[in-house]
Amino acid sequence: MTLIRDELIEAEARAMMRAAIEKSGWYSSLQGIARQRRIEKDIDLHWHLMLPQARERLEQRNGGGA
């Protein structure tokens, strides 16, 4: 199994959370910077929920998937 640095896993989890939030249409009533700030806050609060998926995705990219 390939060792993946925690920072890479966190970055991937944050990117996945951003994609999920933006795809979901959350905060569609907010525009511009207000929406981006709210999304950033949610990413900071909830990125850890994507950790298992982020680790799996990175392992698969590196050829170490189960």
N, C-alpha and C positions, 0 to 999 in steps of 0.2 A: 504494500500500500504506500502511496506517495504521501509524504508529509506536506501539508498545506499550511502556510502561516496563518495565524489567527487574523491578521490584518486583511489578508486576501479574502478570507471567509466573511468577515464583517463587511467588507466593501461589496462583495457579491450579494450578501443578504440585504444590504441597504438598496442596491440597484434593483433587486427583485421586488422589494417592498415598494419602491417608487413606481415601478412598472405596474404593479398590482393596483396601487391607489389611482394612478393616472388612467388606467384602463377602466377602472370601476366607475368613473364619472363622479366620484365623491367631490363635494364642494363645487358643484357646477354653478351654484349661485354666486360664488366668489370669482373675481376676475384678477388677472395680473399678479402683482406682488403679494396681495392678500392671500390668494389661493396658494401661491408658491410657499409662503411662510407657513401656512397651515399644513401643507403637505410635508414640509421639512420637519415640523414639530411632530407629526405622526410618524415619520420615518425614525426620528430620534427616540420616540417612545416605544415603537413596536418592531424595529428591525430584527430583534432577537427571535421573533416568531418564525423567521425565514431561515434560521441557522441550519436545520437539518437538510432542507432543500438546497441551500447554497453549498454546503459541504458536498452533498451528493453530486451536484452539477459540476463542481470543480474537480472532484475525483474522476468523474466520467470524462471530462476534457483532458485530464492528465493520464488517461488510460488505466486508472486504478480503481475503477468502479467494480462493485461486487458482481 
